[in-house]
Amino acid sequence: MDAYWRAANYLSVGQIYLYDNPLLKRPLTLADVKHMLLGHWGTTPGQNFIYTHLNRVIKKYDLDMIYVSGPGHGGPTVVANTYLEGTYSEIYPNISQDEAGLRKLFLQFSFPGGIPSHASPECPGSIHEGGELGYSLSHAFGAVFDNPDLVVACVVGDGEAETGPLATAWHSNKFLDPVTDGAVLPILHLNGYKISNPTLLARITREELEQLLRGYGWTPYFVEGHEPALMHEAMAATLDTVVEQIKKIQQDARVHGNIARPRWPMIVLNSPKGWTGPKMVDGLQVEGTFRSHQVPLHPTTHPEHLTLLEDWLRSYRPEELFDEEGRLKQELAELAPKGERRMGANPNANGGMLLRDLRIPDFRDYAVNVPSPGVRGIGDTHVLGRFLRDVVTLNRDQRNFRVFGPDETLSNGLEALFEVTNRQWDAATAPNDEFLAPTGRVMEMLSEHQCEGWLEGYLLTGRHGLFHCYEAFIHIVDSMFNQHAKWLKVTSHLPWRRKIASLNYLLASHVWRQDHNGFTHQDPGFIDLVMNKKAEVVRVYLPPDANCLLSVMDHCLRSRHYVNVVIAGKHPAPQWLTMDAAVKHCIEGVGIWQWASNDQGVAPDVVMACCGDVPTLETLAAVSIMREHLPDLHIRVVNVIDLMRLQPHTEHPHGLSDMDFDEFFTRDKPVIFAFHGYPWLIHRLTYRRTNHDNIHVRGYKEEGTITTAFDMTVLNDLDRFHLVMDTIDRLPQTGDRGLDLKQQLKDKLIEHRQYINKYGEDLPEIRNWKWGSAPLPHSTR
């Protein structure tokens, strides 16, 4: 095993440094060394040590195990070990098990046209890139939910352990059901340093660290030292102990019915950073310090380092590890598991291989009856909740669908779920608790990071799910969304990576209906972030009513390899479309609502466009005002449900051609566009269109407070009155009648302000009305 570890370390150093001469069959020269050196050595030897020992227990106990590299910048580890076990060459036959393959293996690492230095999607066995630290443990737990045979060995870097998401993720053990779920084995890699600083957990006492981990509910086992022979012995004995403990916990729960929350085992590996690397360079200590974090030697700029590099490589004695052809010697190759028991070949790390279609009821069965547009609804997400309830029921036996959210299932209107399932919870319960049980399809923890990480791990290992959240606070996982979208983009171009279920966001409690919260809960900017990603990956839907929401969510749950963002309201709101009309509208993504328009057979004078439930309501209210007071005005109402339709078809597969866009929005008429989010996003999506100069967008302008729903639209000039006045300003031919209407609307707005001041909140945003009228008397406040 020590020789196998040396082989992994040798391959790791070779990846970072070598351009040629992979087996050192001749003395090393500068021509053999890459000119640009990129990579991270410090975490790599410790992770190679862990991987080597995990191989042994996989074989001994026939474990179904995958490996998550929290310090994912230790990419040389996963590449080296999947190469040694044979998986890498099976997937990439050009990286063969010989000297030529070794040369290519080394050359491609952090090299133009090659592979990244992280545990990237290109590497078999990886479900966690680790480029952004903090999510390894969340992904690991997501992977084992509903996966009773799986063990995830999750290496947590001690620098990573300082992040908020990782510090919170230790609590995931309170949500793990030992009967129906698998097990996570955290291995805290305590090597002492980050990029240039010591790590906190390495600079507290052993007693304090142990108390911390025990306080989180774990049973920590410590493996500490620097002498390889002693460390091998200690690690082997410890791994045997923790694997047997995991098996006992599961047997006690599954066979003997022990429902007490177990204290799962974990390992603290305390080994030197840069272990087995150069000990001193230029008179400074390297091994065991922050100086080993990345690349400790630089032969190109310091030629004297060339000898140090050759000595370092030869210290692993490659001639004992590889035969003359460059193949790992057979007695060492026998140490790796076989077939799908290899961590690089485990199907759980290529979740699309295990993915089964959801059983989904006919969403039409949940339709809201809409005898005429504008009937009152109970709240769109309340309707959706019944549909999701039955998705849970139909997939109860498959156990491959979960709903994740930060304590907002009830708040977001999905209460129907609790008719058939509970919140999964393995901590203590009290008599007044509701919907808590060791097993459940709803996962709630007041940490958006954990909900996102759990769901990503669940999806990456071949299951389906939904993450619902208040719209304003989905920003907490902005960077996690970024990483997952990048993962999807890369894996979509890897033929051997099977497509996984889409990551579905339901954003409720949105910016326009924060009736008892206020400015802190008002931010629709997640849409802008999503729109930055590749068109092949992202989709954004803003259904205007419940029937459209049902159709959209059915589509999203069936889709593959996307990030779908759906924004919907939970408050009672008007319903516009019958189910048949909603299905047609959702398929088209954008449509002219003929029943609200009066431009049939003639060219419109104005296009009233809307996207989002509240903007749709305000637009239709504005149209009602104008059709009453300006009956000669020809108005076209266009509703957008699929935001990507606004882009040119050359930019997004859902985009409209210029000809089709002009059919909806005309080539030269004013377009008053009421939008759910920040108005400049619509301009960004349409700036190339023929009629862009005539598009006037009203959206959220960062004006908010605790106030009425209608007043929120007034604060941001998105209300029906402003929409009418915008139209009049752009239609001089409306004449005196239009100007009279405009003045009436101004008067109504002033009345509205006075009403709010008298009966609502006394806020500066309301008092400082800017219509050019005299300031309101103090007595009206």
N, C-alpha and C positions, 0 to 999 in steps of 0.2 A: 504493500500500500504506500509505503514511503517512496518507492520508485515511481509509482503511478502519480503521486503528488508532484514529484520532481518533473515528470513528463508534462504535467499540466502547467507547472511554473515555467518550464522551458518554452513551451508553445506560447505562453502569455508574453514573455519577454521578447520572443521572436516576432510576435505580431506588432508590438510597439516599435521595435527597432529595425528589423531586418528587411532589406530589399532583395537580398540574394544570399547564397551560401547557407541554406537553412540547416544543414547538419554539421556545419563547421568542419568540412572535410579539408579545408585549407585555412591558413591563418586569416583572421578577419581584417578587412581593409575598409577604408572610408567609403569605397564604392559599394560595399555591401550594406551600408546603413542608409536609411531613408533620410532625405534632406530635411523634411518637416516631420517632427516627432510629436504625435498626438496620442493621448491615452492616459489612463490612470493605473499606476502600479500599486499604490499603497493598499487598497482594499483587496487586490486580486489574489495574493498568495493565501490569505485567510479564507477567502471564498473557495479557492481550489481545494484547500484542506477540508472544508465542509463538504463540498461536492463529492470528494473521494470517499469520505466516511459515510455519506448518505448512500452511495452505491452499495456499500457493504451491507447496510441494514435492509435496503430494498431486496437484495438477494437472500439475506438470511430469513427475513420475515415475509417475503413475497409481497412487498408493499406496492400499492398503487399511489405513486408520489410524483408531484411536480415541484419545481424549484422556482422560487421568486427571489430575485436579486434586488433588494431594496436599494443598496448603493449601485444602481444599474450602470453607473459609469465604469464599473468593473467588468465591462464587456468582454475583455480577454478571457475571463473565467468561463462564461457560458459557451463562447465559441470554442475554446480549447477543449472543454470537457465533452461537448457534443461531437467534436471531431474525434476525440479519443474513443468514444463509445460507438462511433460509426454512423450516427444519425446524420451528421453534417454532410458526409460524402454521399449518402443515399439521396439526399435532397438536392445537393449540388455535385453531380458526378465529376465536374471539372476540378473540384477540390478533392483530388483522389488521395488514397491512403498510400502515398509514396513520396519520394523526394520532390517530384514535380508538383504534387498536390500541396506539400508543405510550403514550397516557394510561393504558390498562389495564395495559400492561406495567410501567410505573413504579409504578402504584398498588398492584399485587398484591405487590410485593416486601416481605418482612418486614412484612406488614400483616395484620390479622385477616381470616381467610378466604382469605388469599392463599397465597404460597409461601414456604418457608424461605429463609434467607439463604445456605445452603450449596449445594453441587452435589448437590442432593437427587434422589430418585427421580423427582420430577415433571419434572425437566429432561431432555429427550431427549439422548442421547449419553452420559449419565452411568452408570457402573457403580461409582462410588466417591464416597460422600458427603463423606468427609474431615472430618466433624465431630469425630472423634477422630483425632488425628494419629498416623502411624506405619506405615500399611499400604498406602500407594499402590504402592510398588514390588513388594510381595508380590502384590497384586491384578494388577498389570501382567504379572508373569511367569505367574501362573495363567492369564491370558487368552491368552497366546501358546503355551502347551503344546499340542501337537497342532494348531496353527493356523498352518501354515507360511507363509501369505501375509500374515498380520496383522503390523502394526507398532503397538506401543502407545507413544505419546509420553507419558511420565510426568513430570509436573512435581513435583519434590520441594522442598518449602519448606525453607529452611535452619534454621528452628526445628524443623520436623518431623524433620530429619536428626539432631537430638539425641536422639530417642527410641531405646530399645533395639531394637524391632522393625525400624525403618528402618535403623539401623546394621548390623544383621545381614542385612537384605535385599539389601545390595550383593553378598553372596556368592551370590545366586541365579544369577549368570552361570556358576557351576560346575555347574549342573544343566540348562543349556539345550543342546539338540541342534540345531545349525544346519541339519541335514538335515530333521528332522521338525517342528521348532518354528518359531515366528515370531521376531520380534526386539523387544526393548524398547529404547527410546531414552530414558534418563533425562536430564532437564534440571534440574540443581540450580539453583534460583532463589535466588541469593545476594544478597538485598536488605538484609541486615545486621541486622535487628531482629526480635524477637518482640513480645509485647504491650508490655512496658516495659523490656526488656533487650536488649543486643546478642546476636547469635548467635555460637556458638563458631567455626563454620567461617568466619565473616566476620572474626574477630579473630585468625586465625593467618596466617602468611605464605603468599604464593602458592606458594612452594616446598613448604611443609609440606602444604598442601591437595592439591597435585598429587601429592606422594608418597603421601599417604593414598589417593587415588582410584586411582592406579596400583597401589598395594599390594593393593587390592581386586580388581585384575585388569582395570580399565577403561582406555581411552585417552581422557583428558579434553581437550576443546577449550574454550577460554575466549573468551567474548564479553563485553567489559567496557566500560563507559562510561555517559554520560548524555546525550550529544548525539544526538537522534533520527536525523538523517540518517546519521551515521557508524555508529550502532548497527544501522540497517536494512541497510546495506551489509555489515557484519561478520556479522550473523546470517544473511543470505541465503547468503553465501559458505560459512559454516560448515555450515549445513544441507545444502547441496549436497555438501559433503565427506563428512559423516557418512552421508548416505543412500547415496552411492556406495560408501562403505566397507562398510555393511551388505550391500548387494547383492553386493559382491565376496566377503565372507565366506561368504554363502550359496551363491554360485556355486562357490566353491572347494570347499565341502563337498559340495554336491549333484551337481555335474558332474564335478569332478576328484578327489573322494574324499579331500580333505584332512581328516584326523580330529584334527589338533592343536587344542587348545582355543583359540579366538580371543580376542583382546582387543577386545571390543565397544566402539564409540565412545559417548561421552556428552558433554553440553554443560554447562558452568558459565556461567550467565547472571548477570553481576554488574551490576545496575542499581539505581537509587535506590528505596527504599521510598516508595510514594506518588508515583511518577514522574508528572510533568505536573500534579500537584495543587498546592494552595496552598503557596508556599514559606515564608511567614512568617505566623503568626497570633498576634495579641496579643503581638507582640514576641518570639515564640519560633519557632525553625526547625521546620518540619513536614516538608516533603519531605526524604527522606533520613534521617529519624529515626523512632523508635518512635511519635512523636505522630501519624503518619499511619496507624497500624495499623487503626483502626476508622473513626470519623466525625470528621474534623478540624474541621468547622464546625458551629455550633449556633445557627442564626438565631433560633429561638424564644426561647431564653434570652439570647442575645446579638444583638440586632437589628442591630448593626453588621456582623455576619457575613453578612447578606443580600447586601450589595453584593459581598463577597468571593465568595459562592457564584455570583452572576450572572456576575461576571468570569471565574470558573473555567469555568463552562459555556460562555460565549461564546468562550473561548480555543480551543475545538475547532471553531469556525466552522460551526455546524450548518447554516447556510444554504448552505454548499458541499457538504453531505453528503446532505441530504434535499430533495426537491422540495416544492412548495406543499402537496401532499396528505399529506406526511409519509412518502413512500416513499424508501427508499435509492436514490440516483441509479443509473441503469442501468450506467454505466461502472464503478461501485464494486461493484455486485452481481455483475458478471461475474468478479470476482476470486475468488469462492467456488467450490469444487468443485460438481459437479452430482450429483443423484440420491443413490444410496447411497454415493458417495465423500465426501459431506458427513459430517463427524465426528458431527454430531447425528443423522444418518439411517443410520449404519452398523449393519447388523443385529447385529454382534457386541456392540453396546451395548444390545441388547434380545434377550438370548440365547435366550429362549423361541421366537423366530422360527426359530432354527437347531436347536432341540432335536429329537433323534431318539430314539425309544424304545430302551432297552437290549435286547439279546438276552439273555434270562435262561433258564438251564436249569430244568427242573422240580425244584424243591427237594426234592420227595418222593423223588427218586432217591438222595439223600444221607442218607436216614433211618437213625437208629440203631434196631436191632432191640430192642424192649422186650417180651420174652415175659411179664414180670411187673414191676410197679412196684418200683424200687429196684435194678435191675441196674447194675453198675458201668460208667461211661463213661470215655472217654479224655480228656475235657475238652471243654466245649461249643464253645469257639472253634476247637479243632483240627478239629472236624467242620465248622464254618462255613468254615474255610480252604479246604476242598476245593470247596465251592460257589463261593466267590469266585474260586478258580483257574479254574473253568470259565466264570465270567462274563467274566474277562479274555480267555480263549481265544475265546469266541464273538464278542467285540467287537474282536478284533484288527484287523480290516480297517477298522471304523468309527473306531477310535482315539478313543473318547469316554468311556472309563472309566479312572480311576486310583485307587489306594489311597495315602493319605497318612498318615504317622505319624512320630513323633520317635525313630527308631532302635529301634522296638519290634515290628516285624513278626514276628520270631522269638519274642521274649519274650511277645507276646500270643497266641501259638498259631496264627499264620496262615502257618506255614512252607510250606504247600502252594502258595502263590503262586509260590514260587521254582522250582517244577517247570516253569513255563511262561513266566516273565518274570524280569527283573532289576530291581535298583535303578538308576534313571537317575542317571548320575554322569559328569561331564565333566572332573573333576580327575584327577590322576595315580593310577595303580593300582600295586599291588605283587603279587608272585607269590602271596602267601597270602590275598589278598582274595577274598571270595566275593560272587557275584551282583551285580557292578558292571559296567555297560555304558553307552555313550552314550545308548542308548534303553532305556526300561523303563517298566512300568506302576506300579511302586512308587516313591514319592517319600519319601525319608527325610532329614531334617535335624534335629539335636537342638535344635530350636526350635519349640515348639508354635505360636508366632506365625506362623512361615513356613508351617507345614503348613496352618494355618487360612486364612491369607491366600491361599496358592496355590490351595487348594480353592475358596474363595469366588470368586476370579477365574475359575477353571475352570467353575464352575457358572453364574456370571453371564453367561458367553459361550456357554452352550448345551450343556454337557457334564454328565457324571455322576461321582460319586465317593463315597468313604468315608474318614472320618478316625477312626483308632483311636488310643487313648491310655490310659495308666494313669489310673484314675479320679481319683486325688488331684490329678494335675497338669493335668487339663483346666481347672482354675480359672485357669491362666495366661492362657487366652483368654476369660475371663468377659466382658470388655467387648467383645471382637470378636463373640462370640455375640450380645450385646445389640444391637450395630449391625446385624448381619445379620438378626436377627429383626425389628427395626424396619423395615429395608428391605423384607422380605417383607410385612410388615403393610401398609405404604404402597402398594407396587406391586400388591398384590392388589385394591386399589380403583381402580386406573388401567386403564381398559379397553384402552388401547393397549399396555400392558406385558404381554407374554406370560408365562405362568407358566414357571418354571425348575424343574429337578430339585431335590429336597429336599437339604438339608444333613444328612448322616447321620453321627452319632457312634456309635462302638462303644467303650464304656468297659469295658476288661478290667483284669486285675490289680487287682481292686477291694478295697474296704476290709476285707473279711473274710478275704482270702487274700493277705496280704503276709508270707509266711512267713520271708523273709530280709531284709526291709527294716525295717519298724517304724512308729512313730508318725507320722513325716514322710510316709509313703505311705498314710495312712489318713484319708480324708475323702470322704464321700459327698454333700457339700453342693451339688454342681453341679445336682442334681435340684431343690433348693429354688429356685435362681436361675431355672432354666428354667420352673418353674411360675408365675413372676411374669408371664410374657409372655402375650399375647393367645391365647385358646383357638383362634382360627382358624389359628394359626401353629405351635404346639408340640405334640409328642407324646412320651411317655416310656413305654418298655416294659422290663419286667424278666422275661424268659423264665426259667422254672425249670429247663429242661433243653435239650439240644441240638436236639431236634425242634421245640420251640417257638421256639428261636432261628432255625432255618432258615426257619420260616414267617414270623416277624416281619421278618427281613432281606429276604426276597423282597418283602414288602409295602412296606418302606421304600424299596428301590431302585426300585420302580415308582411311587412317590408323587411328587407335585408340590407345590412351594411350601411345604413344611414344614421345621421343624427336628425331626428324629427322634433321640431319645436312647435307645440300647439298652445295657443293662448286663448283662454275661455273664461267667462265670468261665472260666478256662483250665485249671484243675487237674482231675484225675480226680474225678468226682462221680457220684452216683446219677442214673439216668434214670427218669423217672416215666411218661411218656405215649407210647403208640404214635403214629405219624405221623398217622393219622386223628383220634385223640383230640386231638393237639396242634393240628391245623388248626382243629378245632371250638372248642377252648379259646381260640386266638388270635383267631378271629373274634368270639367273645363277649367276650373281654377279662377276664372274671371268671367263675368257675364253682365249683360245689360238686363236690368230688372224692368221688363216692359210694363208690368203692372204699376210701377211707381213713376214711369216716364210718360211724357206726352209728346214725344217727337216722332211718333210713328208716321212714316211716309214723308217726312220733311227732315231737313238738316237741323240739328239742335242748335239753339242759341248758346247753350252752356252745358257742360258735362259735370254732373255732381258725382264724384267718385268717393268711395269709402272703403276702408279696410280695418276690420275690428268690430266688436259688438257695439261698444258705445259710439264710436264714430259713425257706424251705420245708423244707429238710432237718431243721432243728431242730424245726420244728412237727410234722413227721411222726414224728420220734423221740419227742417228748413225747406225741403221740397213742398211739404204740405202748406207752409206759410206762403210760399211764392205762387203755388197753383191757386190759392184762394185770392191773393191780392194782385197777382200779375198773371192773369189767366192766358194772356197772349204769348207768354214766354214759353218757348219750346225747350224742355228740360230732358236730358238723358241721365239716368241713374246707372252707374257702373259699380258693381261690388267686386272687390278683389278678396279671394280667400287664400290663394296660393301666392305668396309674396314674390316668388321667383318668376312668376309670369311677367312681371314688369321688366325684367332684364331682357336684353336681346337674346334670341335663340342661339347666337354664337357664343354667348357667355354662360348659358345654363340650359340644360336639356328641356326644362320647363318653359323657357322664355318664349315670348311671342315674336314672330317675325315683325319687321317694320310695317308690312302691309296689314297684318292682323291688329297690331297695336293701333294703327291709324283708324281701323274700322271701329274700334271701341272708343278711342279718345279724340278722334278727328285730327286733321292736319293743321287747323288754324283757329279752333274755337277755345274759349276760356275753359279751363278745367279747375274746378274747386275740389281739392282732394283732402278729405278728412282721414287722418291716419292715427292708428293706435299709438305709435312710438314717436321718436324724435323726427321732426319733419324733414330734416336734411337727408335722411335715408332714402326717401322717395326720390328726391332730386338726384341722388347718387345713382339710383337704379335706372333712372329715365333720362339721364343727361344727354344721351346720344339720340334720343327720339326726335322726330321732326317737329313735334309740337311742344318740346320741352319748355320753351320760353313762355308759353301760355299756361303752364301748370303752376298753380298756387296751392301750397300745402299748409294745412293746419294740423298740428300735432302737439305733443307734450313739449312744453318750453321751460321745464324746470321751475314751474310755479305750482306750489302745493301747500297744503295745510290740512288740518282737520276741519272738514266742512261737508256740505251736502254733495251728493254725486253730481248734480247739475252744476253746482257752483264750481266744481273742479274743471268742468269743461269751459266755464266762463273765465276762470283764472287763466286758462291757456288759449283763450280765443277759439276754442273748438266747438262752442255751443251753436245751436241753431241760429241764434240772432246774428252772430258774427259771420256764419256761413252765408246767410242771406245778404248781409251788407257787403261781404267780399264779392258776391255775384253782381250786386248793383254797381259796385265800383268798376267792374270790368264790362258792364253793359250800359254804355251811355245812352243807348236808344230806349232804355226803359222810361226816360223822361220824368215829368213831375210826379207821376204815380209812384215810380220807384223811389224817388227822393222822399216823398211823403212816408212811404213804408219804412225807409231807412230811419227817418226821424222817430217814427213810432217805436221802432226796435230799440233805438237809443234810450228812449224814455222808459221802455220796459226794463232795460238793463239797470237804469238808475233806480227804478222801483225795486228791482230784485236786490240790489245792493243795500238799499235802505231796510228791506225786510230782513236780510241776513244780519245787518248791524243791530237790528232791534231784537231779533229772536235767536240769532245764531251767535257765533264767536266774535269777540271784539279783536280782530286781527288787522295789522297794518296792510296786509295784502288786499283785504276787502275794503278798508277805508279809503285807500289812496286810488280812487277811481280816476282814470286818465282820459275820459272822453271830452275833455275841454270844458266840461260843465263846472259850475262853482263847487267848491268843496262842500261836502255834506255838513250841515250844522252839527256841532258837538252834541247837541241834545238827542240826535238820532242814534247815538252810539249805545 
